[in-house]
Amino acid sequence: MTAPDQPRSIPVHITSADEGVITPAPPRRALVKTSTRTVVINAGNPYPVALARDESREFAIITAMDSVVVLSDSWAEVQDPANLVTLLPNPSGSLLAVGIAYPVLGFNAMWFSAAVANYPARVSLIIGRKDLTS
């Protein structure tokens, strides 16, 4: 026999592990504002800024519209004479083919150049930045 002052065990049956568990709210999605622009590469502007350094930039999508262009990530690289030669056999930077959307992540600065024979060359940009107002 059990003494009256000792607790008696009670059988417990758990039917749902989620019962009584508080789930946190889903994280708030960051708002991104997009902007668009077209850059023209020509004799008067042979090394235009593609993307300025911008720590609020989430992404950019770059599309060469008329001809192959070179995307460089340094001022010295973009000014390489190899970036102005017809057909661009040995460019200093990344070649962007016509009509293909290239995504760019990060916030560093970048520049465009194109072969002189391809002037004027247009490049389309879609840029997404963090909405810092909300």
N, C-alpha and C positions, 0 to 999 in steps of 0.2 A: 504494500500500500504506500501511497505517496502521502507525504506530510502535507497538511493544508497550506503551509506557508511557501511551498515550492511551486514555481510556475509550471503550468501544463503546456506542452507543445501543441501547436495548432497546425493542421495540415493546410498548405497553400498550393494553389494551382494557378500558374500564370497563363493567361490566354492570349495576350498580345504584348510583344516586347516594346511596342511604340506607345503603349498606354502610359500616360503621365510624363512622357518625355517632351520637353519643349524644344521645338526646332527653330533655329535662328532664321530670321528673314533673309531672303536671297539678297546678294550684294547688289547695290544700286549700280546700274549700268552708267558708265561715263558717257556724257553727251559729246558728240563730235560734230563740228561745223565744217562743211565742205565749201571750197571755192574752186573756181575754174579759171584758166587763162590760157592764152596761146602765145608762144614765144616765136619770134621770127629771127632766124640766123641769116645775116647778109653781110656785105662788105663793110657797112657802117657799124655793124654789131656782130663781129665774128665769134665772140666768146661770151654770149649772154649768160647771166646767172639763171640756172635751172631752178635751184632751190636754195634759198638763203638758210643759214643756220637758224633753227627754230626749235626750241625744246618743247614747244606745245604741239609740234607736228606729230601725228600718229602714223600717217602714211601718205604716200603720193603715188599716183598712177600716171605714167609717162607714155605717150604714144607719138612716134614720128609720123607725120602726115604725108610729106612729099618725097622725102629721100632719107637714106640712111644717115643717122647722126651719131656723134660720139658723146657719151656721158662721162665726165671726169670728176674726180673727187678732190682735186687740188688745182690751184691756179697754175702752177708750173706744168702739170700734166696737160691741161687743156690747151696751153700755148705751144705744145710740141708741133713743129712743122709737119710731122707725119699725119696730123689730124686735118690738114688742109689739102692733101694730095688726092687727086681723082682716084676713085675706087677704094680708097682707104686700105691699102694692103697691109699696113702695120700700124694701126692706130694706138694711141696712148690713152687708154680708157676703155669703156664698154661700148660696143657697137649696138645701136638700137635699130632693128629692122622696121621697115614701113608697115604700119597697120597693126602692130602687136602691142598690146597694153602691158607695160612693165611695172610691177609694183615695187615701191621703194619704201623700206621701213627705216626708221632712225631719223635723226634731226641734224645731221651734218650738212654743210654746204656742198653744192654740186654745180657744174657748169656744162654748157653745150658747146660743141663745135661741129662743123660739117665741111666736106670738101668744097673748095671754091667753085668747082664746076656745078655743084648742086644748089647754089644760091638762087633765090631765097629758099630756105628750108623752114617749114613750120613744124612746131612741136606742141602738142596739146597736153595740158597738165590738169589733173584733178587732185586737190590737196585737202586732206582731212586733219583738222586741228582739234585739240581738246577744248571744250567749251569751258573756259575758266570763269564765266559769269554765274554759273549755277552751283 
